[in-house]
Amino acid sequence: MEAESLQQFYSKHINKGETEKEPLSNNIGHFNVFKLEDCLLPGKQVQYSRRDYYKVSLITGNNRYHYADKSIEIDGTTLIFFNPQVPYTWEALSDISTGFFCIFTTPFFSEGMKTSLDELPMFTAGGKPSYILNSEQKDTVTEIFKKMMIEIKSDYAFKYDLIRSYLNEIIHMALKTEPSEKLYNHPNANSRITSVFKELLERQFPIETPAQRFNMRSASDFASDLGVHVNHLNRAVKNTTGKTTTTIIAERIIAEAKALLKHTNWNISEISNSLGFEEASHFNNFFKKQTSVTPTRYRTV
């Protein structure tokens, strides 16, 4: 799964005319800050994917975040930290959500800092990124975000140093707070991770041109994209479906192969390559093992 770039973020999620756009790159990395309401455009769906930037969100409302194999339901005000290694999406459970968020890259945070991002608990692999805030904490963080929004538009020569200090203030405030353990009590975690796995699998289809290539062919590929251990993914899929991860991937490949054999004039080598096989002979053996007939025979019956 390809990570969403900063350019894609700006083109997809920012309401032109309401939020000023900063340059996408400079010598200290990238930073920008937004009001959440300005970026929630009607009909815009946030896909489950990675981003190639970090994100810190202050959100008030009733929402559900899906983060790796976890689901976090929010009702109130929560401070949430996202890192580029873990895919996520979120869904609104009520009509109104308010707040702020900022996005930034590693070079921006690391400028003059002794602490690296991957050393911070909220950004570590398997870390717990959500922190419930009381009304006083909400007001404090809201004011910090407002200061960021003022500075990002200012002409102050050292504004990024000041903004970096504001970002650190938010991070250290969160570190003084207990992570939201209870948010992770998903009623069926196995079902959730299986659903996400299948969503990522389906997103690679249909194969529409011979140049398109199916790349994620193993359980390890999917586990890596989900930010979970492959054994955890395999257990979850087996417990939910009764099938192995490898079996489900194979079944989907066969379904696509049959469609391509029946509904295109691509040769066997082109189909084989588009489905991720290095050699047509490997595809032939795989197809025959799964269906008891060769690709050529299947195409002619």
N, C-alpha and C positions, 0 to 999 in steps of 0.2 A: 504494500500500500504506500503510495507516494505521499510524502508529507506536504501539507498545504504551505505554500510559501507566503512571504509577506505581501508580494504583489497580488497573489490570489486572494489573500485576506482582504486587501483594500478594494479589489474589484468586486468581490462577492458581498461583503458584509457592511460596508460603510455607505451611509446614505449621503450621496453627493449633495453639497450645498449646506448641509447641517454640521458636518465635522471637518475641520481643516485637516488636510493631509500634510504630514511632514515628509521630507525626502526619505526614500526607502533605504538609503545607506549613507554613512559618513565615516569619518576616521575613528569614531568611538563606538561603532555599532549602531543599533537602532532602538529607539524608544518612542512610544506614543501612548496617549491616555484618552479615554472616551467616556461619555455618559452612555450607560447601557441602553437607555430608551432611544438614543439616536441611531443605534445599530440594529434594532429589532425591526427589520422591514417586513411588511405583510407578505406572506407566502414564501419567505425565505426559510429553507430547511437547513439546519446545521448537520452535515454528514459526520458519521463516525469515522474519524481519521486522526492522523498525527498532524502536528504543526511543526514548522521548523523554527519556532520562536517560543519563548516562555510567556505565560499569561497569569496575571493576578486579578481576580474578580471579587468585588464586593456586591452581593446581590441580595435584595429583599423581595420576598414573594414565595409562592409555592411552586417549586421546580424540582426536576429530577435530573441529576447528572449521571451519565454512564461513563465510567472511568476504568479502563482496562477491563477486568472481569467484575468490577464492583458497581453497584448502583447507590447513589447518594441522594436521598430525598430531603429537600430543603423546605422548611416552612418557618419563615422568619428571616433573620439576617445572618449570612454566612460569608466568611472570607475563604476563598478557594484558590489554590495554587496548582497550576498545570505546567508540565515540562514536555519538551519535544519527544521524549522517548516513549510516551504513553498516549495511545489514541483515546479520544473522548468525544462525546456529544452531549446535548442536554435537551430536555423537552419541558415546555411550560405546562404546569398543572393548574394554573389560574390565568386570568386574562391580563393581569398587571404584574410586571416585574420591574423593579427600579434598582439603580445602583451605578457603579462605575467599573471600569476595568482598564488595565494597562498591558501593553505587550512590549517585549524587549528581547534582545539577543544577548548571547554570552559576552561578546566584547564590551557591550555597554555596561553590564554589571561588573565585569572583571577589571575595568579601568581603575587602577590605583587601589584595588581591594586585595586583602590578604586571604579572605575566605572565598572559596569557589562555590558555584551554585550546587554542584553535586555533593557537597559536604553538608548542605542544609537539609534537615529532616523532611521538610515538605516537598523537596524536589528529588529525593533519593528513590531508586527503584523499589517499588513495593511500599513506599511511604504513604502516609495518610494526609491528604492535602487539604482537608476541610476543617474549619474552626468556627464554631457557633459564637456569635457576638451578642453581648447584652446591649441595652440601649446606650449606655455610656461609651462602650467600645465602638459601637456603630457610629456614634457622633464623632468620635476621635478619628476613625479611619476615613469617614466621609470628608472631614476637613482636610485631611492629608491629600486625598484625591483632588479636592478642589484647588489646593495649592499647586499640585502638579499641573492641572489644567491652566492655571494662570501663568505658571512659569514656562510651559511649553510654547506659549504664544508671545512671550516677552523677548526683549532684545538684550537681556542681561548676558554678559559674556560668559559667565560661569553657571548658566542655568542648568546644564546637565549634571554638574557636580551637586547642585542643590537638589535636583530631582532624584539623583541617586541616593542622597541621604534620606529623602522622603520614602523611597522604596525600601531602604534598609530599616527605617522606622516601622513600616508595616510588617516586615518580616520578623523583626525582633519582638514586636507586640504579639504576633502569632506564636512565636516560640515560647512566650511566657504563659500561653494558654494551652490547656489540655486539648489534644486532637479529638475530633468528634467520633469517638469509638462507636456510639450507638447508631450512627448513620450507616454503618456497614452491615447491619443485620438484614440483608436481603432475604426475602422469604424462600427464594430458590436460586441460589448462586450458580448451581450447575446449569439450570435452564438458561440463566442470563448469559453465561459465557458461551454456551452452545449456540444461542441465538446470534450472538455477535460473530462467532466463528462462521456460521452459515451466511451471515450478511456479507462478510468480507469475501467469502468464497464466491457468492453470487455476483459481487461487484466486478469480478473479472470477466463476466460474460454479458452478452453473447460475443463470440469472436466474429468480428465483422469484416476483417480484411486479412489476407495471408501475412501481412506485416505485423499484425497484432500478435502478442505472445503471452501465453498463460505462464506466469512466473512462480506463483506460490503453489508448489506441488506437494509439500510435505507438512506434517504436523508441526515440525520445528519452525518452518517459515511462518505459520500462523501464530504460534506461541510467541515468537519474537516480536511480531507486529502488535500483539496484544499486551506485551509486557508481562507475560506469565511464564512459569516453567512448563515445558512440554508435557511433563507427567501430569500436571494439574489440568491442562487442557484435555488430555486424553481421558482422564478419569471423568471429568465433567461431561464430555460428549458421550462416553460409554454409558454412564449412569442415566443420562437423559434420553438417549435414542436407542440404546442397546446395540449400537454399531460402533466400530472403531473410527477414529478420525480419518485414518487412511482409507477405510472403506467408503466413507461419505465423499471424500475427495475423488476417489476412483469412479464412483457412480456418477458424479457430476461431469467428470471428464468424458466418460462413455456417452452420456446423454448429449453432450456437445458434439462429440465425434460423430454420432449417428446423424445429428442434424446437418452437420457439414457434409457428410457423405451423401445424404439424400437431397440436399437443397442447394448445393454449390457445385460448380464444375472444377473446383480446385483439385489438383492431383494429390495423391497420398502423401507425398513428401511435404507439400505445402501445409496440409492438415496436420501432419505429424509435428512439423516445426512450430505451428501456431499453438499447439497444445503442450509445448514445452519438452518434446522428445528430441534428443540430440540426433538420433538416427531413425529413419523410417522403419527399420527392422525392429527397433525397440517398441515402436508404436504398434506394429503388426502383431508382435508377440503379446503385448498388453491387451489389445483389442480382442484377440482370439481367446485369451485366457478368461476374459470377462464375459464374452458372448458366445464362445464356441465356434465362431466363424471369422474369417479374415475380413479386413476392411473392404477389399475388392469384392469378395463374395456378398457382403452385406449390401454394397452399393448396387449390385445387379439383381438382387431378389426383389 
